[in-house]
Amino acid sequence: MPAILTSPEEIDTWLSAPIAEALALQRPLPDDALVIVARGSRQGDGEVPTPADSVASEVEAITHGGLLL
């Protein structure tokens, strides 16, 4: 089961807590916790995002209380 971290506190727990506490984050989420934000293939200017771009987007989403999938 994946661990979907939805808050800065959960990220901190996942990275630094004892293993039993961190593994408790592997749990089902409520049905309305995940939202599909796009479908199909990506279309745009042809630029492929770098890993740094992806990490920056995820950090921004997390710090603003969002969930990036």
N, C-alpha and C positions, 0 to 999 in steps of 0.2 A: 504494500500500500504506500502511495507517495505521501510525503509530508508537504502540505500546502500551508505555507507560513503567511499569515494575514496581518501581522502587526510587528512593529520593531521589537517588542518584548519576546514574541515567538522566535524571531530570528536570533536574538541574543541567547535564548534558551537552547535552540538547535545547535548553535556554535559553541556554547561554553558550559552548559549544564551537564550533570552526570548523565550517563547514557540512558538510564531508565527514565529519567525525566524528559530527556530529548525525544526518546522513542514514543512517549505518550502523545506527541504532536502528530503521530501517524494515526489519524482518526477520520471517520467520515464527516464531511461538512454538511450543513443543512442544504437542501435542494436549491435554495435561492442564493447560495453563497458564490456560485460560479456563474458567470455570464459570458456567452459567446459574443465576442466583439468584432469578429470578421469571419468570413467564409470564402472559400475558393482560393485561387492563386493570387499572389500579390502583384499589383500593377502600380507602376509609378515611373519615376525618372530613370530606372535601370540601375541605380546605385544600390549596392548591397551594404547593409549596415555592418559595421565592425563589431567585434565582441565588446569593445569599450562603449559603443553606442547603446548596445543592448543592456549592459549593466547599468549605465546611467539612466536609461528609461525605467528599469525595474526599481532602482533606488528612488527615483522621483515618484513612481506610483506608490511605493510602500510608505514613503514619508508623508504622502498626502492622503493616506488612509485607503488607497485603492488596491486592487489586486490585478496584477498583470498576468495574463495567461498566454 
